[in-house]
Amino acid sequence: MSNSQKTQKADLAAKLAAGMQKHFPTASTLTVGGATVTTAQIQTQLQTLVSLRADVNVARANLQAKLHTEDTTAPPIAAFIVQLVAFVRGTFGATPDVLADFGLTPRKAKTPLTTKQQVTANAKNAATREARGTKGKREKLAITGNVVGVAVTPITTLPAPAGQSTTPNGAAH
């Protein structure tokens, strides 16, 4: 059942309770669904459903508020935790007993590659560089551009700003 259907049922229960008080104020018992119930029992059941729905709505609003608070508060704390873990690891190194007190484990030492794995990795790297056409630092330095047909025209005087003319000695008119 969806949330809106539950809300509609709770609204109906509230209206039924109001109708019961208005139209059956003096009735002590009624027969509903083959069972004899008092008007007080009917009111109690209806009010229970209305109260439950109201409590759920309040709890949902509180949950949304708490989730929003968590979303805004947690990221800076998470960043602080990363820095704190780095501090603890830097302070205590790979001491397993002390790191365990902080809920941390020592970092695993990097396993060196076997000779066969290193040869394979080198061959793959060389093949990738060849396929992509990548160059090393020295190869890049050996590459120069060839420029052909550039003519340089020397400028003997600077052009005058708009609206002014200059004389050969540079004085303005």
N, C-alpha and C positions, 0 to 999 in steps of 0.2 A: 504494500500500500504506500502510495507516495505521501510526501510531507503535506501537500495541499489537501489530499483526501483526508488525512488525519486531522488537519485543521478544520476542514468542513464538518467532520463528525463531532469535534469538540464544540464547534459553534452550534450545531444542531442540538447537542446535549444541553447547552446553556439555554437555548430557546425552549426546549422541552421542559426544563426545570422551571423557567419563568411561567410557562403555560400551565404547568401542574399547580403552581402556587396560586395562579389567578383563577383557574376553573375547578380545581379540586381542593379548596382550602379546608373544607370540613370533612372530607373523606378520610377514614382511618385505614381502610384496606381496599385494594383493587386486585382484580384477577388479570394478570398480564402473562401471556404465553402459557396458560394453563397453571400458573402458580399464583398463590395469593401472597401479595407483598404489601407492606405498609407504604404510605406516601413518604414517610421519613426514609425508608430504605431506597425508594426510587430517587429521592433527592440526593441521598448520599452517593449512590452509584453514578448519577449524572454529574454531580459536583466533583467526584473523583476523576472522571475522564477530563473535565474542564481543567482541573488543577494539574493533572499530569501533562496536558498539552502546554499549559502556561509554563510549567517547570522546564519542559523540553525547550521551549523558545528562549527562556532566560539562559539556560545552559548553553544553547547554541550561540547566543550573543556573547556570552562569556568566553566560549571557545574561540570565536572569531577574534575577539579582543586579545586573548592570550597568544593566538597564532600570529597576529600582527606584531605584538610586542616581541615575540621570539624572532620573527623575520627581521626586525630592525635591530635587535640587540645581539643576536648570535654572530653575525659576520665579524665584527671587531673582536669579539671574544675568541672566535676560531683563529683569527690571525695572531692574537696574543698567544694562544696555545701552541701554535707552530713555532713561534719565537721562544717560548718557554721550553719546549722539547729540545730545540737546538741548543739552548743554554745548558740544560741538564746533560745532554749528550756531550757537549764541549767540556763541561766541568768534570764529569765522571768517566768520560771515555767509554771503554767497552767493558766496564766492571759489571758483570751480570747481576750480582747480588744487589748492588745499589740501584741499577736501572730497574730491576724487578720491583723495588719499593715504589718506584714512580709509575709502574705499569708499562714499562718499556722493555724491549729486548735488544741485545746488542745487534748491530748491523752485521750481516754476513759478509765475510771477506770475499772479494771478487775471485772467482775461480779462473786461473790463467788458462788460456787456450792451449790445447795440445799442439804439437808440431804439425800434425795433419790438418787440424782446424785452422791454424795460422796460415798455412800454405793455401788452403782453400779460400780463406778470407782475402788474402792478397791477390789471388787470381780473379776473384769476383770483383774486387775494387778496380783492378786494372782493366777488366772487361767493361765495367760500367763507365770508367773515364773515357775509354776508347769509343764506346757507343754514344756517349753524350758529347764528345768532343771537348771535354774540359781540359784545361791547361793548368800547369803548376806555375809558381811565381816566376821562375827563370824563363819558362816558355812565354809567359805573358810579356816579360820585359823585352824579349827579342822581337816581338811584333810591333812594327811601326807603320804608320800610315804613309802612303805615297800621294803627295799633292802635286798635280801638274797644272800649269797654266795660271798661276796666281800672279797678277800684276799689282805692284805696290806703287801708288801715286803719292809722292810727297806733297804735303800741304805747306806752303810757304808763309801764309798769313791766316790768322783765325778769322772766321766770318764774323761780321759785326752783328750785334743784337738788332732785332727788328726796330726800324725807325731811326737808327743811328748809322752814320758812315764814319769810317776811320781814315785818317791820313797815313802816309807811309811811316811817319814817326810814332804813330799810335795815339795822337791827340784827337779828341772828338771835336767836331765843328759846333 
